[in-house]
Amino acid sequence: MNKDSATCAAATFTPTSTAPTGWTTAFSAATLKLNPGATGNFTLTKTIPAGTAVNTYSVNVNLKDANHNTTAAASAKVTAATSTTPPTTSSAPALTLTGPSGTVAVATYTTLTAKVVSGGLPVVGTMVGFMVKQPNGMTSITVGITNATGVASSVFKNTSAGSWSATASAAVSSQNLGSNTITWTVN
C-alpha cells in the first residue's frame, strides 16, 4: 500500500530480490505504480537450482522508488522432488496372457485376457488371436480387439474334462507377437 498523503504524486516501485543467493528471480511486472492510498500486487517467482538441499530458505523482496525503500521477508521450503518421468520400460511390443489356473469345473465359462503394450503403453485397436487347445487335441480360435487399456478378452466354455492350454498372438508395429502359455485342468 502506498502510504503517502493524498496530495502526493503516484509512486512507481521497482521490485528486487537477492535471497537466496544463486536462485533466479522473475517478477510478473518490472514496476508497480501506486497512487497514494492504493494497493497493488505482483508475483515473484524463484527458480531453485538443481541439487539444492532439502531445507527452508529465507526469501526477500525489496520495493524501492526515489523516496521509499521497504523490504519484506518470507520463506521457501524445498522438498525432495518427485519424478514425473514414467518408469523405464522395455520399448519392444509385448503380449501377456492371463486366464484360469489350477482346476476349474466342467461346463463353466472361462475368460482369457491378453494385454498388448509397446514402449510401456497400451496398444489400442489391435486384433488378438486366442488359441485354446482342448483335451481331445482340437484347437479353438477366437479373436478380440484391444481396448483403451490394451486389453482384449475371449470367453469360452470348458466342455470336457482334462488338461487345457491357451496362447495368444497379435501383430504390433510389423512384429508378430506370441504370448506365454497358460494351462489348467478341467474336472
C-alpha positions as CSV (number, residue, x, y, z in Angstrom):
1,M,0.0,0.0,0.0
2,N,1.3,3.5,-0.9
3,K,1.0,5.3,2.5
4,D,1.8,8.7,1.0
5,S,-0.6,11.6,1.7
6,A,-3.4,12.2,-0.9
7,T,-1.6,15.3,-2.1
8,C,1.5,13.3,-3.3
9,A,2.0,12.1,-6.8
10,A,1.8,8.4,-7.6
11,A,4.9,6.3,-6.8
12,T,6.5,3.8,-9.1
13,F,8.1,1.0,-7.2
14,T,10.7,-1.4,-8.6
15,P,10.8,-4.9,-7.1
16,T,14.1,-6.7,-6.5
17,S,15.1,-9.8,-4.6
18,T,18.5,-11.1,-3.7
19,A,17.9,-14.0,-1.4
20,P,18.5,-16.8,-1.6
21,T,21.8,-16.3,-3.4
22,G,22.0,-18.2,-6.7
23,W,18.3,-18.6,-7.3
24,T,16.9,-17.0,-10.4
25,T,14.3,-14.3,-9.8
26,A,11.5,-13.2,-12.0
27,F,8.6,-10.7,-11.3
28,S,5.3,-10.6,-13.1
29,A,5.8,-6.8,-13.6
30,A,9.0,-4.8,-13.8
31,T,7.4,-1.9,-11.8
32,L,4.4,-1.2,-9.7
33,K,2.8,2.2,-10.0
34,L,0.6,3.2,-7.0
35,N,-1.4,6.3,-6.2
36,P,-1.5,7.4,-2.6
37,G,-3.6,5.0,-0.5
38,A,-3.7,2.4,-3.3
39,T,-2.6,-1.2,-3.1
40,G,-1.2,-3.4,-5.8
41,N,0.4,-6.8,-6.3
42,F,2.9,-8.7,-8.4
43,T,4.1,-12.3,-8.5
44,L,7.6,-13.3,-7.5
45,T,8.9,-16.5,-9.0
46,K,12.1,-18.1,-7.8
47,T,13.8,-20.9,-9.8
48,I,15.6,-23.3,-7.5
49,P,18.9,-24.5,-8.8
50,A,19.3,-28.3,-9.4
51,G,20.9,-30.0,-6.5
52,T,19.6,-27.5,-3.9
53,A,19.4,-29.3,-0.5
54,V,16.1,-30.0,1.2
55,N,15.7,-27.1,3.7
56,T,13.8,-23.9,4.4
57,Y,15.3,-20.8,2.8
58,S,14.8,-17.1,3.5
59,V,13.4,-15.1,0.6
60,N,13.4,-11.3,0.4
61,V,11.5,-8.7,-1.7
62,N,12.6,-5.1,-1.8
63,L,10.3,-2.4,-3.2
64,K,12.1,0.9,-4.0
65,D,11.3,4.2,-5.6
66,A,13.1,7.6,-5.5
67,N,11.7,8.3,-2.0
68,H,10.9,4.9,-0.5
69,N,12.6,1.7,0.3
70,T,11.0,-1.3,2.0
71,T,11.8,-4.9,2.4
72,A,9.6,-7.9,3.2
73,A,10.8,-11.4,4.1
74,A,9.3,-14.9,3.6
75,S,10.5,-18.4,3.5
76,A,10.6,-21.1,0.8
77,K,10.6,-24.8,1.7
78,V,12.5,-27.0,-0.7
79,T,11.3,-30.6,-0.5
80,A,12.5,-33.7,-2.3
81,A,11.5,-33.8,-5.9
82,T,9.1,-36.5,-7.2
83,S,9.8,-37.8,-10.6
84,T,7.3,-37.1,-13.4
85,T,9.2,-39.4,-15.7
86,P,7.4,-42.7,-16.2
87,P,9.4,-45.7,-15.1
88,T,11.7,-47.1,-17.7
89,T,10.2,-50.0,-19.5
90,S,11.0,-52.0,-22.5
91,S,10.2,-50.3,-25.7
92,A,9.6,-53.6,-27.5
93,P,6.0,-54.6,-28.0
94,A,4.8,-57.4,-25.7
95,L,1.8,-59.7,-25.3
96,T,0.8,-61.2,-21.9
97,L,-1.9,-63.8,-21.5
98,T,-3.8,-64.4,-18.2
99,G,-6.7,-66.8,-17.6
100,P,-7.6,-69.8,-15.5
101,S,-5.1,-71.7,-13.4
102,G,-5.4,-74.8,-11.3
103,T,-8.6,-76.7,-11.6
104,V,-12.0,-75.5,-12.9
105,A,-15.3,-77.3,-13.3
106,V,-16.7,-78.8,-16.5
107,A,-19.3,-76.7,-18.2
108,T,-18.1,-73.5,-16.6
109,Y,-17.1,-70.4,-18.6
110,T,-13.6,-69.1,-18.5
111,T,-12.2,-65.8,-19.6
112,L,-8.8,-65.4,-21.3
113,T,-7.3,-61.9,-21.1
114,A,-4.5,-60.6,-23.3
115,K,-2.7,-57.3,-22.7
116,V,-0.7,-55.7,-25.5
117,V,1.9,-53.0,-24.7
118,S,4.6,-51.2,-26.7
119,G,7.0,-48.8,-25.0
120,G,5.3,-49.5,-21.7
121,L,2.0,-48.0,-23.1
122,P,-1.2,-49.9,-24.0
123,V,-1.7,-50.7,-27.7
124,V,-5.3,-49.8,-28.7
125,G,-7.3,-51.4,-31.5
126,T,-5.1,-54.4,-32.2
127,M,-6.5,-57.8,-33.1
128,V,-5.6,-60.6,-30.8
129,G,-6.0,-64.3,-31.6
130,F,-6.7,-66.7,-28.8
131,M,-5.8,-70.4,-29.4
132,V,-7.3,-72.8,-26.9
133,K,-6.2,-76.4,-27.0
134,Q,-8.7,-78.9,-25.7
135,P,-8.0,-82.3,-24.1
136,N,-9.1,-84.1,-27.3
137,G,-6.4,-82.2,-29.3
138,M,-8.8,-79.8,-31.0
139,T,-7.8,-76.2,-31.1
140,S,-10.4,-73.4,-30.9
141,I,-9.5,-69.9,-32.2
142,T,-11.3,-66.7,-31.2
143,V,-10.5,-63.1,-31.9
144,G,-10.6,-60.0,-29.7
145,I,-9.7,-56.3,-30.2
146,T,-7.7,-54.4,-27.6
147,N,-9.5,-51.6,-25.8
148,A,-8.2,-48.3,-24.4
149,T,-6.1,-50.2,-21.8
150,G,-4.5,-52.5,-24.3
151,V,-6.7,-55.5,-23.2
152,A,-8.6,-58.0,-25.3
153,S,-10.6,-60.9,-23.9
154,S,-12.3,-64.1,-25.0
155,V,-14.8,-66.2,-23.1
156,F,-15.2,-69.9,-23.8
157,K,-16.9,-72.9,-22.2
158,N,-14.8,-75.7,-20.6
159,T,-16.7,-78.5,-22.3
160,S,-14.7,-81.6,-21.3
161,A,-12.5,-82.9,-18.5
162,G,-8.7,-83.0,-18.9
163,S,-5.8,-80.7,-19.5
164,W,-6.4,-77.5,-21.4
165,S,-3.9,-74.8,-22.6
166,A,-4.0,-71.4,-24.3
167,T,-1.8,-69.0,-26.1
168,A,-2.4,-65.6,-27.8
169,S,-0.9,-63.9,-30.8
170,A,-1.0,-60.3,-32.2
171,A,0.9,-58.2,-34.7
172,V,2.2,-54.8,-33.5
173,S,4.5,-52.5,-35.5
174,S,5.2,-55.2,-38.1
175,Q,6.2,-57.6,-35.3
176,N,4.3,-60.9,-34.7
177,L,3.9,-61.4,-31.0
178,G,3.3,-64.7,-29.2
179,S,2.2,-64.8,-25.6
180,N,3.1,-67.0,-22.7
181,T,1.2,-70.4,-22.5
182,I,-1.3,-70.9,-19.7
183,T,-2.5,-74.3,-18.6
184,W,-5.4,-75.6,-16.4
185,T,-7.3,-78.7,-15.6
186,V,-11.0,-79.2,-16.0
187,N,-12.8,-81.8,-13.8
